[in-house]
Every structure is written in C-alpha cells, then in structure tokens.
Amino acid sequence: MASAAESIVEGRRARAEGRFGAARTYYAEAAGIYRAESNFLAYAHTIRHIADMYCQESKPAEAKPLYEEALEIYRGSFDTKLLDLANTVRPYALLNETIGNPIAAREFWQEAKSFYASLRLEAGINECDKHLAGIPQTF
C-alpha cells in the first residue's frame, strides 16, 4: 500500500492530466490513511481537494458535504492554518453561488475576504470583491 504522500503525488498527476476519477481515488486513499492516523487537518485538506475536483466536474452535490466536513474540522482545531481555512471557505462560497444560494454565498465570500485580508493576499481579496459585487445585497 502506498503512503498518503505517495497517493497525493499520484492524485496530483492524475488531476493535472484531467483524470479526475483516478485523482479522487488517490486522494481518497490518502484521506483514509490520514483519518486512520488521526491526522485530521491533513484529512480535511485532502477531502477539500476532492471537493474541488467535484466542482471542476460540475458536481456540486458531491462537493458540498466534503467542504462542510473540512470546514467543521478546520473550525474545530486550534492548529488550523488561516490559509487552509480561507482556501476552503472560498470554494464553498463559489459552490453556494453556483447552486443559487446567494445569502450563503455572500456570507462565505465576506468571510474568505476577511481571512485573505488578514493574510494580506491581494489576489484573494480581489476575487472575493469581484464575487461580492455580483451578488445582490437584497434578496
């Protein structure tokens, strides 16, 4: 059996080649290893990447619970890196925008913007502003 790191490397390769099914399988193997090792932050990071792939394939229903689980883990740990949290909130905001949930999308874009501002990441702030501008403020 491959290590989690080896599975991630193979998953990245498959994802770069557009083989999302294979990539998800490799990432799922790594996630299983991380979960068995109680390495929950690595597990959250890995399932977030699986969710990202589902979004790339326009499968928001499959992505949503993975983002939610990753966010729950990140929010529940004092060891969470702010960038990891921001990089999970961001695609969750996009997912909510995509599925037609503007109230949640606005909330998550604002949260992501706050995190990116704390990290002084202009690209992230600008992306959040762009999306916020496109969401009506009244519903």
SERO-4910 file (N, C-alpha, C, O; in steps of 0.05 Angstrom, whole numbers):
BEGIN
 pado doro    nc1    nc2    nc3   cac1   cac2   cac3    cc1    cc2    cc3    oc1    oc2    oc3
  Met    A     17    -24      0      0      0      0     18     25      0     38     26     14
  Ala    A     10     44    -16     25     69    -18     20     86      7      0     83     21
  Ser    A     39    103     13     36    122     35     16    144     26     10    147      3
  Ala    A      7    160     46    -11    182     39      3    201     20     -9    211      1
  Ala    A     28    208     26     43    226      9     45    216    -20     43    231    -39
  Glu    A     51    190    -22     53    178    -49     26    179    -64     25    185    -88
  Ser    A      4    174    -49    -22    175    -62    -29    204    -71    -40    208    -92
  Ile    A    -21    223    -55    -25    251    -62    -10    258    -88    -20    271   -105
  Val    A     15    250    -89     31    255   -113     18    243   -138     16    256   -158
  Glu    A      9    218   -136     -5    205   -158    -31    220   -164    -39    223   -188
  Gly    A    -45    228   -143    -70    243   -147    -66    269   -161    -82    277   -179
  Arg    A    -45    284   -154    -39    309   -167    -33    304   -197    -41    320   -214
  Arg    A    -18    283   -202    -11    277   -230    -36    271   -246    -40    281   -268
  Ala    A    -53    254   -235    -78    247   -249    -96    272   -253   -108    275   -274
  Arg    A    -97    289   -232   -114    313   -235   -103    331   -257   -119    342   -272
  Ala    A    -77    335   -257    -65    352   -278    -70    341   -306    -71    356   -325
  Glu    A    -73    315   -308    -79    302   -334   -109    302   -340   -117    292   -361
  Gly    A   -125    312   -321   -154    313   -325   -168    286   -319   -191    282   -326
  Arg    A   -154    268   -306   -165    242   -299   -176    245   -270   -165    235   -251
  Phe    A   -199    258   -268   -210    265   -242   -219    241   -226   -215    240   -201
  Gly    A   -230    221   -238   -238    196   -224   -214    183   -211   -215    176   -187
  Ala    A   -193    180   -226   -168    168   -215   -156    186   -193   -148    176   -172
  Ala    A   -156    212   -198   -146    231   -178   -161    229   -152   -149    228   -131
  Arg    A   -187    228   -154   -204    226   -130   -198    200   -115   -197    199    -90
  Thr    A   -193    178   -130   -187    153   -117   -161    155   -102   -159    145    -79
  Tyr    A   -141    167   -113   -115    170    -99   -118    188    -75   -108    182    -53
  Tyr    A   -133    210    -78   -137    228    -55   -153    214    -33   -148    218    -10
  Ala    A   -173    198    -41   -189    183    -22   -171    163     -6   -175    159     18
  Glu    A   -153    151    -20   -134    133     -6   -118    148     15   -115    139     38
  Ala    A   -108    171      7    -93    188     26   -110    197     49   -102    196     72
  Ala    A   -135    205     43   -153    214     64   -158    191     84   -159    196    108
  Gly    A   -162    167     74   -166    144     92   -142    140    110   -145    133    134
  Ile    A   -118    143     99    -94    139    116    -93    161    137    -88    156    160
  Tyr    A    -97    186    128    -97    208    148   -117    205    170   -111    210    193
  Arg    A   -141    196    162   -162    192    182   -154    170    202   -157    173    226
  Ala    A   -143    148    191   -134    125    209   -112    134    228   -110    124    250
  Glu    A    -96    153    219    -74    163    235    -83    186    254    -67    196    269
  Ser    A   -108    193    253   -119    215    268   -106    242    260   -103    260    277
  Asn    A    -97    244    236    -85    268    226   -107    284    212   -109    285    187
  Phe    A   -124    296    228   -149    307    217   -145    332    200   -161    337    182
  Leu    A   -125    347    205   -120    371    188   -111    362    160   -120    374    141
  Ala    A    -94    342    159    -86    332    132   -110    319    119   -114    321     95
  Tyr    A   -127    305    134   -152    293    124   -169    315    112   -179    313     90
  Ala    A   -174    337    127   -190    359    118   -179    371     92   -194    377     73
  His    A   -153    375     91   -140    386     68   -145    368     43   -150    378     21
  Thr    A   -143    343     48   -146    323     26   -174    322     15   -179    321     -9
  Ile    A   -194    321     34   -221    320     24   -230    346     11   -248    346     -6
  Arg    A   -217    368     19   -223    394      6   -214    392    -23   -228    402    -41
  His    A   -191    380    -29   -183    376    -56   -201    358    -72   -206    362    -96
  Ile    A   -212    338    -59   -232    320    -72   -256    337    -80   -267    335   -102
  Ala    A   -265    354    -61   -288    371    -66   -282    390    -90   -299    395   -107
  Asp    A   -258    401    -90   -251    419   -112   -253    404   -139   -262    416   -159
  Met    A   -245    379   -140   -247    364   -165   -276    360   -173   -283    362   -196
  Tyr    A   -293    354   -153   -321    351   -159   -332    377   -171   -348    377   -190
  Cys    A   -324    400   -160   -333    425   -171   -323    430   -199   -337    440   -216
  Gln    A   -298    422   -204   -287    424   -232   -304    408   -251   -306    415   -275
  Glu    A   -316    387   -241   -333    369   -258   -362    377   -257   -379    362   -267
  Ser    A   -368    400   -245   -396    409   -242   -413    389   -227   -436    383   -236
  Lys    A   -403    380   -205   -417    361   -187   -419    373   -159   -407    362   -140
  Pro    A   -434    395   -156   -435    408   -130   -447    391   -108   -440    395    -85
  Ala    A   -466    374   -115   -478    357    -94   -458    339    -80   -459    333    -57
  Glu    A   -438    330    -96   -417    313    -85   -397    329    -69   -385    319    -50
  Ala    A   -392    353    -78   -372    371    -65   -381    382    -39   -366    384    -20
  Lys    A   -406    389    -37   -417    404    -14   -411    390     13   -401    403     31
  Pro    A   -418    364     17   -413    352     43   -383    350     50   -375    351     73
  Leu    A   -366    348     29   -337    347     34   -327    374     44   -311    376     63
  Tyr    A   -336    396     31   -328    423     41   -338    427     69   -324    437     86
  Glu    A   -363    418     75   -374    422    101   -359    407    122   -354    417    144
  Glu    A   -351    383    116   -335    367    135   -307    380    139   -298    381    162
  Ala    A   -295    388    118   -269    401    121   -271    427    137   -254    432    154
  Leu    A   -292    443    132   -295    467    148   -300    461    177   -290    475    195
  Glu    A   -315    440    183   -320    432    211   -294    425    225   -290    433    248
  Ile    A   -278    410    211   -252    402    223   -234    426    227   -223    430    249
  Tyr    A   -232    443    206   -214    466    209   -224    485    231   -208    495    247
  Arg    A   -250    490    232   -261    508    253   -258    496    281   -258    511    300
  Gly    A   -256    470    283   -254    457    309   -226    453    319   -222    442    341
  Ser    A   -206    462    304   -178    457    312   -163    484    317   -165    502    301
  Phe    A   -149    485    339   -132    508    344   -108    509    327    -94    530    325
  Asp    A   -101    487    314    -77    485    297    -82    491    267    -64    490    251
  Thr    A   -107    498    260   -113    504    233    -98    528    223    -98    549    237
  Lys    A    -86    526    200    -73    549    187    -95    566    174   -113    556    161
  Leu    A    -93    592    178   -113    610    167   -116    607    137   -138    609    126
  Leu    A    -94    603    123    -95    600     94   -111    575     86   -126    575     67
  Asp    A   -107    553    101   -123    529     95   -153    534     99   -169    525     83
  Leu    A   -160    548    120   -188    555    125   -198    573    103   -220    568     92
  Ala    A   -183    594     96   -191    612     74   -195    597     48   -214    602     33
  Asn    A   -177    579     42   -178    564     17   -199    542     17   -203    529     -4
  Thr    A   -213    539     39   -236    521     40   -262    537     39   -281    529     27
  Val    A   -262    560     53   -285    578     53   -290    588     25   -312    590     16
  Arg    A   -268    596     11   -270    607    -16   -285    589    -36   -305    598    -48
  Pro    A   -277    564    -39   -293    547    -58   -321    541    -48   -339    535    -64
  Tyr    A   -324    541    -22   -351    536    -11   -369    560    -18   -393    556    -24
  Ala    A   -358    584    -17   -373    608    -26   -380    605    -56   -403    611    -64
  Leu    A   -361    597    -72   -366    593   -100   -387    572   -105   -404    576   -122
  Leu    A   -385    550    -91   -405    529    -93   -433    540    -87   -452    535   -102
  Asn    A   -436    555    -65   -462    566    -58   -472    586    -79   -496    587    -85
  Glu    A   -454    601    -91   -461    619   -113   -471    603   -137   -491    610   -149
  Thr    A   -457    581   -143   -464    564   -166   -491    551   -163   -506    549   -182
  Ile    A   -497    542   -139   -523    528   -135   -546    547   -129   -568    538   -124
  Gly    A   -541    573   -130   -563    592   -127   -570    598    -99   -594    602    -93
  Asn    A   -551    599    -81   -555    605    -53   -540    631    -47   -519    631    -34
  Pro    A   -551    654    -56   -536    680    -53   -532    689    -25   -511    702    -19
  Ile    A   -549    682     -6   -545    691     22   -521    677     33   -503    691     44
  Ala    A   -519    651     30   -496    637     40   -471    645     24   -449    648     36
  Ala    A   -473    648     -2   -450    655    -18   -438    682     -8   -414    684     -5
  Arg    A   -455    702     -4   -446    728      6   -432    725     33   -411    736     37
  Glu    A   -444    709     51   -432    705     77   -404    693     75   -386    702     89
  Phe    A   -402    672     59   -376    659     56   -355    675     41   -332    674     47
  Trp    A   -364    690     21   -345    708      7   -335    729     26   -311    736     25
  Gln    A   -352    740     43   -343    760     63   -324    748     82   -304    760     90
  Glu    A   -329    724     91   -311    710    109   -284    705     96   -263    710    108
  Ala    A   -285    695     72   -260    689     57   -244    715     54   -220    715     58
  Lys    A   -258    737     47   -244    762     44   -231    771     69   -208    781     69
  Ser    A   -244    767     92   -233    774    118   -207    758    123   -187    769    133
  Phe    A   -207    732    117   -184    716    120   -161    725    102   -138    728    111
  Tyr    A   -167    729     76   -147    738     58   -136    765     65   -112    770     62
  Ala    A   -153    783     76   -143    809     85   -124    806    108   -103    819    110
  Ser    A   -130    788    127   -112    783    149    -85    772    140    -65    778    153
  Leu    A    -85    758    118    -61    746    107    -48    765     86    -26    759     76
  Arg    A    -61    787     81    -51    807     61    -47    795     33    -27    800     20
  Leu    A    -67    778     26    -66    765     -1    -85    780    -19   -109    775    -20
  Glu    A    -73    799    -35    -89    816    -52   -105    801    -73   -128    808    -78
  Ala    A    -94    780    -84   -109    765   -104   -134    753    -92   -155    754   -105
  Gly    A   -132    742    -68   -156    731    -55   -176    753    -48   -200    748    -53
  Ile    A   -167    775    -38   -185    798    -32   -199    807    -58   -224    811    -57
  Asn    A   -184    810    -79   -196    819   -104   -217    799   -115   -238    807   -125
  Glu    A   -211    774   -114   -230    754   -123   -256    755   -106   -278    754   -117
  Cys    A   -253    758    -80   -276    760    -63   -293    785    -70   -317    783    -72
  Asp    A   -279    807    -73   -293    832    -81   -308    829   -107   -331    838   -109
  Lys    A   -296    816   -126   -309    812   -152   -334    796   -149   -355    803   -160
  His    A   -333    775   -134   -357    758   -130   -378    772   -113   -402    771   -119
  Leu    A   -369    786    -92   -388    802    -76   -403    822    -92   -427    827    -88
  Ala    A   -389    835   -111   -402    855   -128   -423    843   -145   -442    857   -153
  Gly    A   -421    818   -152   -440    805   -169   -464    793   -155   -482    782   -168
  Ile    A   -464    794   -129   -486    782   -114   -504    805   -103   -494    823    -90
  Pro    A   -529    805   -109   -547    826    -99   -546    828    -69   -545    807    -55
  Gln    A   -547    852    -58   -547    855    -29   -574    851    -16   -576    847      8
  Thr    A   -595    852    -32   -622    847    -21   -633    823    -35   -629    819    -59
  Phe    A   -648    807    -20   -659    782    -31   -689    782    -26   -702    763    -34
***
